[in-house]
Amino acid sequence: MDLQTSDPFDQFQRWFDEAKTSEPNDPDAMALATVDAAGRPSVRMVLLKGVDRRGFVFYTNNESRKGTELAQTRRAALCLHWKSLRRQVRIEGPVVPVSEAEADAYFTSRSRGSRLAARASDQSRPLKDRATLLARWASETEKFGDNDPVPRPPHWSGWRVEPETIEFWSDGEFRLHDRFLFRRAGESWTVERLYP
């Protein structure tokens, strides 16, 4: 693999655009790794909902395990793996909450059912049974009717990972993979090739 640019955001966008045409499911799926206050790691899949030069954005219930861990440590790592392209991108850095306006705009863009579900779920907390969750969803559905706006709950928002490093990995014959690591250096980036 030869890099097509010295800018990691441009490189990411090129790969992401290719993944959107080749991945059969969820090219925006990424593993999100967090740690709790004691340093115990946790990882789960989330969806990339925005990327620009400020960073990589996803949304969640901030009262969930990941939301709590992000608020405590203010750091995260991401990994996007595109199996059809035999590529992955790893991102590490501090996290900051998105603005209220960004969270509202994204929440409004979600399907009505997804907005109601966000209000009904106490994500990551114990649930007696599925019937309880469905009853809460039905209650929210009744509360807002068919046409009333569904407001974003105050505990539901987004986070932006502000990358300090972005690594691009491409599969190679005999496991001689190509790896390039970009490191933030003030307002610019340095790049180096890594052994596979």
C-alpha positions in Angstrom: 0.0 0.0 0.0 1.2 3.4 -0.8 -0.3 6.3 1.0 -2.4 8.5 -1.4 -2.0 11.6 0.8 0.0 13.0 3.7 -3.2 14.0 5.5 -4.8 11.2 7.6 -8.3 12.6 7.3 -8.1 12.6 3.5 -6.7 9.0 3.6 -9.5 7.9 6.0 -12.2 9.4 3.8 -10.9 7.6 0.7 -10.9 4.3 2.4 -14.3 5.0 4.0 -15.8 5.9 0.7 -14.5 2.6 -0.8 -15.8 0.6 2.2 -19.3 2.1 1.7 -19.4 0.5 -1.8 -17.8 -2.9 -0.8 -18.9 -3.8 2.7 -22.2 -5.8 2.8 -23.2 -4.5 6.2 -22.4 -1.4 8.3 -19.2 0.1 6.8 -19.5 2.6 9.6 -19.3 0.0 12.4 -16.4 0.4 14.7 -15.1 -1.0 17.9 -15.0 1.5 20.7 -12.6 0.7 23.6 -12.8 2.5 26.9 -11.4 2.0 30.4 -13.0 2.5 33.8 -11.5 4.5 36.6 -9.5 1.4 37.7 -8.1 0.8 34.3 -10.3 -2.2 33.4 -10.9 -2.2 29.6 -14.2 -2.6 27.8 -14.9 -2.8 24.1 -18.2 -2.8 22.0 -19.4 -1.9 18.6 -20.8 1.5 17.8 -21.5 3.4 14.5 -19.5 6.2 13.2 -21.9 9.1 12.6 -19.6 11.9 11.7 -16.0 12.6 10.8 -14.3 15.9 10.1 -11.0 17.5 11.0 -12.1 17.8 14.6 -12.4 14.0 14.9 -14.7 10.9 14.8 -18.2 11.1 16.3 -20.6 8.5 17.7 -23.7 8.7 19.9 -24.8 6.9 23.0 -26.7 7.0 26.3 -24.3 8.8 28.6 -25.7 6.8 31.6 -24.5 3.6 29.9 -21.2 1.9 30.9 -19.4 3.5 27.9 -20.9 6.9 28.6 -19.8 6.7 32.3 -16.3 5.5 31.3 -15.9 8.2 28.7 -16.9 10.9 31.2 -14.5 9.5 33.8 -11.3 9.1 31.7 -12.0 11.3 28.7 -10.0 8.9 26.4 -11.0 6.2 23.9 -9.7 4.1 21.0 -11.6 3.1 17.9 -11.0 0.4 15.3 -12.8 0.1 11.9 -12.3 -3.2 10.1 -13.4 -3.6 6.5 -13.1 -7.3 5.8 -14.0 -7.0 2.1 -11.1 -4.6 1.6 -8.8 -6.4 4.0 -8.1 -3.0 5.8 -8.4 -1.5 9.2 -8.0 1.9 10.8 -7.1 2.4 14.4 -7.7 5.8 16.1 -6.7 6.9 19.7 -7.1 10.1 21.6 -9.0 12.2 24.0 -12.8 12.5 23.8 -15.1 15.6 24.1 -18.9 15.8 24.1 -20.5 17.1 20.9 -22.5 20.3 21.2 -26.1 20.3 22.2 -27.0 21.5 18.7 -25.1 18.6 17.1 -26.7 16.0 19.4 -30.2 17.5 18.7 -29.6 17.5 14.9 -28.5 13.9 14.9 -31.2 12.7 17.2 -33.9 14.3 15.0 -32.4 12.5 12.0 -33.0 9.1 13.5 -36.1 7.1 12.8 -39.1 7.8 15.1 -38.8 4.3 16.5 -35.2 4.7 17.4 -35.9 8.0 19.1 -38.6 6.4 21.2 -36.3 3.5 22.0 -33.5 5.9 23.2 -36.1 7.3 25.7 -37.3 3.9 26.8 -33.9 2.2 27.4 -31.8 2.5 30.6 -28.9 1.2 28.6 -26.4 -1.2 30.3 -28.5 -1.4 33.5 -30.3 -4.7 34.6 -33.6 -5.4 32.9 -36.1 -7.8 34.5 -37.4 -9.1 31.2 -38.0 -8.0 27.6 -41.7 -7.3 28.3 -40.6 -4.5 30.6 -38.6 -2.9 27.9 -41.5 -3.2 25.3 -43.9 -1.8 27.8 -41.7 1.3 28.3 -41.3 1.7 24.6 -45.2 1.5 24.2 -45.5 4.1 27.0 -43.2 6.5 25.2 -45.0 5.8 21.9 -48.3 6.7 23.5 -46.9 9.8 25.2 -45.7 11.3 21.9 -48.5 10.1 19.6 -47.9 9.7 15.9 -47.0 13.2 15.0 -45.6 15.0 18.1 -41.9 15.7 18.1 -39.8 13.2 20.2 -37.3 15.2 22.2 -33.8 14.1 22.8 -33.4 12.8 26.4 -30.8 14.9 28.4 -28.7 11.8 29.0 -28.4 10.9 25.3 -25.7 12.6 23.3 -22.5 12.2 21.3 -18.8 12.1 21.8 -16.0 13.1 19.5 -12.7 11.3 19.5 -10.0 13.8 18.8 -7.2 11.7 17.3 -3.7 11.9 18.5 -2.8 8.8 16.4 -4.4 7.3 13.3 -3.0 4.0 12.0 -3.8 2.5 8.6 -3.4 -1.2 8.1 -3.6 -3.1 4.8 -3.4 -6.9 4.4 -0.3 -8.2 2.7 0.9 -11.4 1.1 2.7 -13.8 3.6 1.3 -11.6 6.4 3.7 -8.8 5.3 1.1 -6.2 6.0 1.4 -2.5 5.3 1.1 -0.2 8.3 1.3 3.6 8.5 1.0 5.5 11.8 0.1 9.2 11.8 0.9 11.2 14.9 -0.5 14.6 15.7 2.3 17.2 16.0 0.6 20.4 16.9 -1.5 21.4 13.9 0.2 19.0 11.5 1.0 15.2 11.4 4.0 13.1 11.2 3.8 9.7 9.5 6.0 6.6 9.7 5.8 3.1 8.3 5.6 0.3 10.9 6.7 -3.4 10.8 3.6 -5.7 10.4 
